[in-house]
Amino acid sequence: MQLPPSEQSLAGKVIAVTGGASGIGRATAKILASLGAKVSIADLSADALEVVAKEIRESGGEVFVKATDVRKRDAVETWIKETVDKFGGLDGAANLAGVIGKNHGKMMLADHDDDEWDFIFDVNVKGPHSTLQF
Ligand SMILES: NC(=O)c1ccc[n+]([C@@H]2O[C@H](COP(=O)([O-])OP(=O)(O)OC[C@H]3O[C@@H](n4cnc5c(N)ncnc54)[C@H](O)[C@@H]3O)[C@@H](O)[C@H]2O)c1
C-alpha cells in the first residue's frame, strides 16, 4: 500500500515522545513507529516503558525508552542526549506526559493549593518547555 505523502515523511524521522507508557502518548508512539519513525519514549516507570518498547519492537519498529521525570531538566537533557546518540538526531517531539492533579473535579482551579498548582504546572507546562530546549 502506498502511504500518503504526509505519512511517508515520517519514515526514518526521530521523534521524542513523553508520557509514552500510557494513554495518548502510548498510542501516539505506536502510530509513529508504525509509520516508520524511530521513537524515543520517556515516562516515569521503566517497567511500563519496557512493555511499550516490546510491543513496538515486535511490530518491527525502532524504539528507545528512558525512565524520565519531565519535571527534572537534567533528566530530560540526559534522555534527549541519549536519544541523539542512539538515533543520530532528533526531528520532532510529542509532549504527552500530563497530569490532572488529585483535586480535578473536586474544586475550583483557584482553590488548588500552591503545591498542587506547582505540581500540575511543572509536569504540563515546564515539562514540554524542557523537552523542546534540548
Ligand atoms: N484522555 C483524554 O480524554 C484527555 C482529554 C483531554 C486532555 N487530556 C490530557 O492529556 C494528557 C495525557 O492524557 P492520557 O489520557 O494519555 O493520560 P495518561 O495518564 O494515560 O498518560 C499520561 C502519562 O504521562 C506520564 N507522566 C505523568 N507525569 C509525568 C512526569 N512527571 N514525567 C514523565 N511522565 C509523566 C504518566 O506516567 C502517564 O504514562 C493528560 O494531561 C490529560 O489530562 C486527556
PDBQT file of the ligand as one rigid body, heavy atoms in Angstrom, charges set to zero:
ROOT
HETATM    1  N1  LIG A 201      -7.577  11.101  27.698  1.00  0.00    +0.000 N 
HETATM    2  C1  LIG A 201      -8.339  12.164  27.460  1.00  0.00    +0.000 C 
HETATM    3  O1  LIG A 201      -9.515  12.063  27.028  1.00  0.00    +0.000 OA
HETATM    4  C2  LIG A 201      -7.782  13.553  27.665  1.00  0.00    +0.000 A 
HETATM    5  C3  LIG A 201      -8.539  14.640  27.290  1.00  0.00    +0.000 A 
HETATM    6  C4  LIG A 201      -8.029  15.929  27.447  1.00  0.00    +0.000 A 
HETATM    7  C5  LIG A 201      -6.779  16.108  27.997  1.00  0.00    +0.000 A 
HETATM    8  N2  LIG A 201      -6.069  15.026  28.375  1.00  0.00    +0.000 N 
HETATM    9  C6  LIG A 201      -4.756  15.282  28.943  1.00  0.00    +0.000 C 
HETATM   10  O2  LIG A 201      -3.767  14.748  28.081  1.00  0.00    +0.000 OA
HETATM   11  C7  LIG A 201      -2.688  14.238  28.873  1.00  0.00    +0.000 C 
HETATM   12  C8  LIG A 201      -2.480  12.760  28.562  1.00  0.00    +0.000 C 
HETATM   13  O3  LIG A 201      -3.706  12.078  28.774  1.00  0.00    +0.000 OA
HETATM   14  P1  LIG A 201      -3.755  10.489  28.867  1.00  0.00    +0.000 P 
HETATM   15  O4  LIG A 201      -5.177  10.094  28.817  1.00  0.00    +0.000 OA
HETATM   16  O5  LIG A 201      -2.806   9.906  27.885  1.00  0.00    +0.000 OA
HETATM   17  O6  LIG A 201      -3.224  10.290  30.367  1.00  0.00    +0.000 OA
HETATM   18  P2  LIG A 201      -2.432   9.067  30.996  1.00  0.00    +0.000 P 
HETATM   19  O7  LIG A 201      -2.482   9.284  32.466  1.00  0.00    +0.000 OA
HETATM   20  O8  LIG A 201      -2.906   7.765  30.458  1.00  0.00    +0.000 OA
HETATM   21  O9  LIG A 201      -0.942   9.271  30.459  1.00  0.00    +0.000 OA
HETATM   22  C9  LIG A 201      -0.131  10.282  30.940  1.00  0.00    +0.000 C 
HETATM   23  C10 LIG A 201       1.274   9.714  31.035  1.00  0.00    +0.000 C 
HETATM   24  O10 LIG A 201       2.125  10.770  31.480  1.00  0.00    +0.000 OA
HETATM   25  C11 LIG A 201       3.035  10.190  32.394  1.00  0.00    +0.000 C 
HETATM   26  N3  LIG A 201       3.574  11.194  33.292  1.00  0.00    +0.000 N 
HETATM   27  C12 LIG A 201       2.920  11.862  34.281  1.00  0.00    +0.000 A 
HETATM   28  N4  LIG A 201       3.762  12.660  34.932  1.00  0.00    +0.000 NA
HETATM   29  C13 LIG A 201       4.984  12.507  34.334  1.00  0.00    +0.000 A 
HETATM   30  C14 LIG A 201       6.258  13.063  34.570  1.00  0.00    +0.000 A 
HETATM   31  N5  LIG A 201       6.472  13.942  35.574  1.00  0.00    +0.000 N 
HETATM   32  N6  LIG A 201       7.284  12.692  33.779  1.00  0.00    +0.000 NA
HETATM   33  C15 LIG A 201       7.080  11.790  32.779  1.00  0.00    +0.000 A 
HETATM   34  N7  LIG A 201       5.890  11.226  32.505  1.00  0.00    +0.000 NA
HETATM   35  C16 LIG A 201       4.851  11.576  33.291  1.00  0.00    +0.000 A 
HETATM   36  C17 LIG A 201       2.215   9.144  33.163  1.00  0.00    +0.000 C 
HETATM   37  O11 LIG A 201       3.054   8.220  33.813  1.00  0.00    +0.000 OA
HETATM   38  C18 LIG A 201       1.388   8.553  32.043  1.00  0.00    +0.000 C 
HETATM   39  O12 LIG A 201       2.025   7.438  31.443  1.00  0.00    +0.000 OA
HETATM   40  C19 LIG A 201      -3.076  14.481  30.332  1.00  0.00    +0.000 C 
HETATM   41  O13 LIG A 201      -2.526  15.716  30.731  1.00  0.00    +0.000 OA
HETATM   42  C20 LIG A 201      -4.561  14.585  30.270  1.00  0.00    +0.000 C 
HETATM   43  O14 LIG A 201      -5.072  15.361  31.338  1.00  0.00    +0.000 OA
HETATM   44  C21 LIG A 201      -6.532  13.767  28.221  1.00  0.00    +0.000 A 
ENDROOT
TORSDOF 0
